[in-house]
């Protein structure tokens, strides 16, 4: 069995010492988990290593840590996989060249949360507070039926992905929005929100969406960085759920928030319809002032545009933005533009949204269907009912 | 090699120096660009947020147009286009029923998307098609002494599976490999794989510029002369918005940010002005001075 150099980030707030790297060589099978290595050190060398763990089967969500710069569960990350990340994204560990240990694995506590000790972070201070923020339980429609609710199968399948969350906090750990805005509600809590917004038994869809659209740290504070998608050990894809919340809030409930979130989306979609290409000069004023050419004259737009004026003037002076592009934008040729408009009309007039979720449908070329696709594998793409339709049913 | 070239919107709008420098660099790299002038905006993830079908159809249309050319593959010069298009292509390629429905809409124009298009960002094409050895052999003016911080942009590195990043294709290390092949020195800093903040500039300007400002500050602290980006949207937040970002993070910044084709162009011997480097908000003086001195040295 090969040797791995395990570097554990240690910190004890009561010790009066700063955090440090604690190095141990562990001899284990490459298919053993990082948690196996940590527990081996704790059981055989130093009983004071702090790690929270329980099931060791990727079910309880206790052992979230960062391994060579990436978050995940220590119990379902093989040593060889963690070691191979050396030199990968966000890692500071150089790749080994065959000499010495089979791999170097740096284990750190998760990010965006205060460290209690060693690898144990304060989930209550951040993760659970944010989960509580979104009212994480079903609010029954009234009157409650005498017998069980009959929920359409497709509705339950739709929220299956969010129900897979085991609350490990890996997505919170590496959320780049939260890194600069600690008040951001965050990926785990927003994925949890979709679990109820997608559930027809819940009575508060619109209220939930309005609340999180209006909160400046809500659904429009996500920066599309995809970190949570890569971090999640359960393929919940929190960022995709946030985008679905935006779709429901903006397209179905027409919620126009004070953070310019929906106006921005609306303006973007309209500009591509009308120009074929993105007209950046129009996007900004419309995002602030409303989705028409007159948006720029709205007081809200005026204030924002005034503050952006130095940036715009510098851009024009440097020739970065030509006056023609700044004034009129760029357009596709007439024939193509007409085709784009026709395509928009056809899609936007559909009574039901056509949406394919690969988590549910799986990939045709996969030798084995996706785990969750058992009930729906091979089915045609689902037409997602709009919230207004599903709510009226 | 011939490629169906997708320049994206921003490279023809607010960062014209990107499109311009790509056109200058392509012949030196042996790339023949067949420009896809009829394609629509990729949607940058925002149209998909509104309607997945709409985003997938717009991109399938661009893919179909690319497949009508005799290009060996489709090439883009924008991380965001790469990510948004890869996401749509993943769905289109995964499910034939879904693909058929999208193609039904395209049929109105006589277009059809055939599963399996290869769509690569210039960065991927450099390493995987042209090759680092060939790239090295084309360098006329090595970037000796130039300390370059790579900045990828989220859409080209995540999610790793969708973007085909694995041990055989370490696409999240390609920028470092290219900088080294051009003779430059790679600067490692905390922001290499982080977000520039552009997607939330209209929703949370403070957070957006804090991201940009932090990364620039970290790169400066690591002694970088400049950053290089394969994404024009990152360029907007890191260069155009840099004065604002400096105010938000409360420190002087002033770090030049180059587009990938500009960095290539410098090493391939092109004049900085021809590469549109005078159009940047943060004047790349350090890079131009360096460039001129090396040219003088080579001439002597």
Interface residues (C-beta under 8 A of the other chain):
Chain A: X84 X87 X88 X89 X90 X92 X176 X177 X179 X180 X181 X184 X216 X217 X220 X221 X222 X223 X224 X225 X226 X227 X229 X230 X243 X246 X247 X250 X251 X259 X260 X261 X264 X265 X266 X268 X269 X272 X276 X277 X278 X279 X280 X281 X284 X287 X288 X310 X311 X314 X315 X318 X319 X320 X321 X322 X325 X329 X330 X332 X333 X336 X339 X340 X342 X343 X344 X346 X347 X348 X350 X353 X354 X355 X356 X358 X361 X362 X363 X364 X365 X380 X381
Chain B: X9 X10 X12 X13 X14 X15 X16 X17 X37 X38 X40 X41 X43 X44 X45 X46 X47 X48 X49 X50 X51 X52 X53 X54 X57 X58 X61 X83 X90 X91 X94 X95 X96 X97 X98 X101 X105 X106 X108 X109 X154 X155 X157 X158 X159 X160 X167 X170 X172 X173 X188 X192 X193 X194 X195 X197 X199 X200 X202 X203 X204 X206 X207 X208 X210 X211 X214 X240 X241 X243 X244 X278 X279 X280 X281
